[in-house]
Amino acid sequence: MKQMMTILLTIALTYAFFLGLLFCFQRHLIYHPDKNIAAPAKYNLEGFKEYFVPSSGGVTLQLWYRTAAQGMPTVAYFHGNASNMGERAGIFAALAQKGFGVLGVSYRGYGKSTGSPSEQGLYDDARTSIRFLTEHHHIPLKHIILFGESLGTGVAVQMANEYDVGGLVLEAPYTSVSARGAEIYFYVPVRLMNQDKFDSLSKIGKVKAPLLLFHGERDETIPIRMGKAVFAAATSPKEAVYFPEKAHADFDSFILAEHVWEFAEKYHLTTP
């Protein structure tokens, strides 16, 4: 019996130590930034300019911006958890080709932005980027479309709750980071330990802007059932495009841009 108690205590202490490590390093599991980024021209992004603007906590935020063609709205793009804006050059170029203005946002800790990422930090960076459009470039909120990709869908949903924007586009959204983490790390009390929750499911129903949602049916990173749950909880007007053969990050940028253009036309976000 004593030997059994010793074994159980050892297992319990090892598990507790493991949980402690996960708690301390959990943001390293969520955020995977890459600081190796070149200027927009190196990615063949014509007309894009690079800006550095102050955000909260003394952070300097890197932005890429291209002005819209006459009568076209501007897309504020919030990317996923890995790499940097350079990896999104394809969708930036496709949107620009359709005439959209494009604002690429490099969260704190990503690319040339300073600081370290966190949920509240990403929200602050998104607020800074929206003020960059409305205050420095005098773009009305109704002429702004928020585009969230993967992790960035949580950022976009939060901003759509705070700002009366023209539209919201979500690519591969999750219900919450906590929910997905609990599925992946089923042997850990993720919901109790998780600091950065990005709870989109509880927020999407409050969004008034028209919604366009993309999801791949073969997505194993964020299962399509999560995207469908977010869509079901959203209020109208809303529409979804599901891609039977697509996984998490293999969408055709020009097809997505075409759908966004049709969405903008349908909801009168463009002007003659």
C-alpha positions in Angstrom: 0.0 0.0 0.0 2.8 2.4 0.9 4.5 1.7 -2.4 1.3 2.3 -4.3 0.8 5.7 -2.5 4.3 6.6 -3.4 3.7 5.8 -7.1 0.4 7.8 -7.1 2.1 10.8 -5.4 4.9 10.7 -7.9 2.4 10.6 -10.8 0.4 13.5 -9.2 3.4 15.6 -8.7 4.7 15.0 -12.2 1.3 15.9 -13.7 1.1 19.0 -11.5 4.6 20.0 -12.7 3.5 19.4 -16.3 0.4 21.6 -15.8 2.6 24.3 -14.3 4.8 24.3 -17.4 1.8 24.4 -19.7 0.3 27.3 -17.8 3.6 29.3 -17.9 4.3 28.6 -21.6 0.7 28.4 -23.0 1.2 31.5 -25.2 4.0 29.8 -26.9 1.5 27.1 -28.0 -0.9 29.7 -29.3 1.3 32.3 -31.0 4.1 31.4 -33.5 5.4 34.7 -34.8 8.1 35.1 -37.4 10.2 38.3 -37.4 11.9 37.6 -40.7 9.9 39.9 -42.9 10.9 42.0 -45.9 9.4 45.2 -47.3 6.1 44.9 -49.3 7.8 45.4 -52.6 9.8 42.2 -52.0 6.5 40.3 -52.1 5.4 42.1 -55.3 2.9 44.1 -53.5 2.6 47.2 -55.7 1.3 50.4 -54.1 1.6 49.2 -50.5 3.4 51.4 -48.0 4.9 50.4 -44.7 4.0 52.4 -41.6 5.1 52.1 -37.9 2.5 53.5 -35.4 2.4 53.4 -31.6 0.0 51.0 -29.9 -0.7 50.3 -26.3 2.0 49.4 -23.8 4.7 51.2 -25.7 4.4 48.8 -28.6 5.3 49.9 -32.1 3.0 48.4 -34.7 4.0 47.5 -38.2 1.3 48.1 -40.9 1.1 47.7 -44.6 -1.4 49.9 -46.4 -2.6 50.4 -49.9 -5.4 52.9 -50.6 -8.6 51.8 -52.2 -9.7 52.5 -55.7 -12.4 55.2 -56.0 -15.7 53.9 -54.5 -14.2 50.8 -53.0 -14.0 49.9 -49.3 -10.9 49.1 -47.3 -10.2 45.6 -45.9 -8.4 45.5 -42.5 -6.8 42.1 -42.5 -6.0 40.2 -39.2 -3.9 37.2 -39.9 -3.5 33.8 -38.2 -1.2 32.7 -35.4 1.8 31.8 -37.4 4.5 33.5 -39.5 3.9 37.2 -40.5 2.2 39.4 -43.1 4.6 38.3 -45.9 2.9 34.9 -45.9 -0.4 36.8 -46.7 0.9 38.6 -49.7 -1.2 36.5 -52.0 -4.6 37.5 -50.5 -3.4 41.1 -50.1 -2.5 41.2 -53.8 -5.8 39.6 -54.8 -7.9 42.1 -52.8 -5.9 45.0 -54.2 -6.4 43.7 -57.7 -10.2 43.9 -57.1 -9.8 47.6 -56.1 -10.1 47.1 -52.3 -7.9 49.2 -50.0 -5.9 46.8 -47.9 -4.5 47.2 -44.4 -2.2 44.4 -43.2 -1.8 44.3 -39.4 1.3 42.8 -37.9 0.4 42.0 -34.3 2.8 42.8 -31.5 5.7 40.3 -31.6 5.1 39.5 -35.3 7.2 40.9 -38.1 8.8 44.2 -37.2 6.2 45.0 -34.5 7.6 45.1 -31.0 6.2 43.5 -27.8 4.7 40.1 -27.1 1.4 38.8 -28.2 -1.6 38.2 -26.0 -5.4 38.4 -26.5 -5.8 41.9 -25.1 -2.6 43.0 -26.9 -4.0 41.8 -30.2 -7.3 43.6 -29.5 -5.3 46.8 -28.8 -3.3 46.4 -32.0 -6.6 46.0 -34.0 -8.0 49.1 -32.4 -4.9 51.0 -33.3 -5.1 49.8 -36.9 -8.8 50.9 -37.2 -7.9 54.3 -35.8 -5.1 54.5 -38.4 -7.8 54.2 -41.1 -10.4 56.4 -39.6 -8.3 59.2 -38.1 -5.2 59.3 -40.3 -6.8 58.4 -43.6 -10.4 59.6 -42.9 -12.1 56.3 -44.0 -15.6 56.0 -42.5 -16.2 52.9 -40.5 -19.0 51.9 -42.9 -16.3 51.7 -45.7 -14.2 49.2 -43.7 -14.5 45.4 -44.0 -12.8 43.4 -41.2 -11.2 40.2 -42.5 -10.1 37.7 -39.9 -8.1 34.6 -40.8 -7.9 31.6 -38.3 -6.7 33.1 -35.0 -7.5 36.5 -36.5 -11.2 35.7 -36.7 -11.4 36.2 -32.9 -9.8 39.6 -33.3 -12.1 40.5 -36.1 -15.2 39.4 -34.2 -14.2 41.5 -31.2 -13.7 44.6 -33.3 -17.0 44.0 -35.1 -18.6 44.2 -31.6 -16.8 47.5 -30.9 -17.1 49.3 -34.2 -20.0 49.8 -36.6 -18.1 48.6 -39.7 -19.4 47.8 -43.1 -18.8 44.1 -43.1 -17.1 41.1 -41.5 -15.3 38.3 -43.3 -14.2 35.2 -41.3 -11.9 32.6 -42.8 -11.8 29.3 -40.8 -13.3 30.6 -37.6 -13.3 28.8 -34.3 -15.9 29.0 -31.5 -13.2 29.8 -29.0 -9.5 29.1 -28.5 -10.4 27.5 -25.2 -12.8 25.1 -26.8 -10.4 24.1 -29.5 -7.6 23.7 -27.0 -9.7 21.5 -24.8 -10.3 19.2 -27.7 -6.6 19.0 -28.6 -5.3 18.8 -25.0 -8.1 16.7 -23.7 -6.0 15.5 -20.8 -5.5 19.0 -19.5 -8.1 21.4 -17.8 -7.6 23.9 -20.6 -10.8 25.9 -19.9 -9.5 26.6 -16.3 -5.9 27.4 -17.3 -6.4 29.2 -20.6 -5.6 33.0 -20.4 -6.3 33.9 -24.0 -9.8 32.7 -24.8 -10.9 34.5 -28.0 -14.5 33.5 -27.3 -16.1 34.3 -30.7 -19.2 32.1 -30.2 -20.4 34.3 -27.3 -19.8 37.5 -29.3 -20.8 36.8 -32.9 -24.6 37.2 -32.2 -24.0 40.8 -31.2 -22.4 41.7 -34.5 -24.7 43.9 -36.7 -22.5 44.0 -39.8 -23.1 41.6 -42.7 -21.1 38.4 -42.3 -19.3 36.4 -45.0 -17.8 33.1 -43.7 -15.3 30.8 -45.5 -14.4 27.3 -44.3 -12.8 24.2 -45.8 -14.6 20.9 -45.2 -11.2 19.1 -44.8 -9.9 21.5 -42.2 -8.3 19.5 -39.4 -6.8 22.5 -37.6 -10.2 24.2 -36.9 -12.9 21.7 -37.8 -15.7 23.0 -40.0 -18.3 22.2 -37.3 -16.8 25.1 -35.4 -17.2 27.4 -38.4 -20.8 26.2 -38.8 -21.5 26.8 -35.1 -20.2 30.4 -35.4 -22.4 30.9 -38.5 -25.5 29.5 -36.8 -25.0 31.9 -33.9 -24.6 34.9 -36.1 -27.5 37.2 -36.9 -28.6 38.0 -40.4 -27.5 39.2 -42.9 -25.0 36.4 -43.3 -23.7 34.0 -45.9 -21.2 31.1 -45.9 -19.1 29.5 -48.5 -17.8 26.0 -47.7 -15.1 24.5 -49.8 -15.3 20.6 -50.0 -11.7 20.0 -51.0 -10.0 22.6 -48.9 -8.1 22.2 -45.6 -7.1 25.0 -43.3 -4.7 27.2 -45.2 -4.9 26.2 -48.9 -7.6 28.6 -50.2 -7.3 30.2 -53.6 -6.7 33.9 -52.8 -8.3 35.2 -56.0 -11.4 33.1 -55.4 -11.7 34.5 -51.9 -11.2 38.0 -53.2 -13.9 37.5 -55.8 -16.4 36.4 -53.1 -15.4 39.4 -51.0 -16.0 41.7 -53.9 -19.5 40.1 -54.6 -20.2 40.5 -50.9 -19.3 44.2 -50.9 -21.4 44.8 -54.0 -24.4 42.9 -52.5 -24.4 44.9 -49.3 -23.7 48.3 -51.0 -20.2 48.7 -49.5 -19.0 50.0 -52.9 -20.2 53.3 -54.5 -20.3 54.1 -58.2 
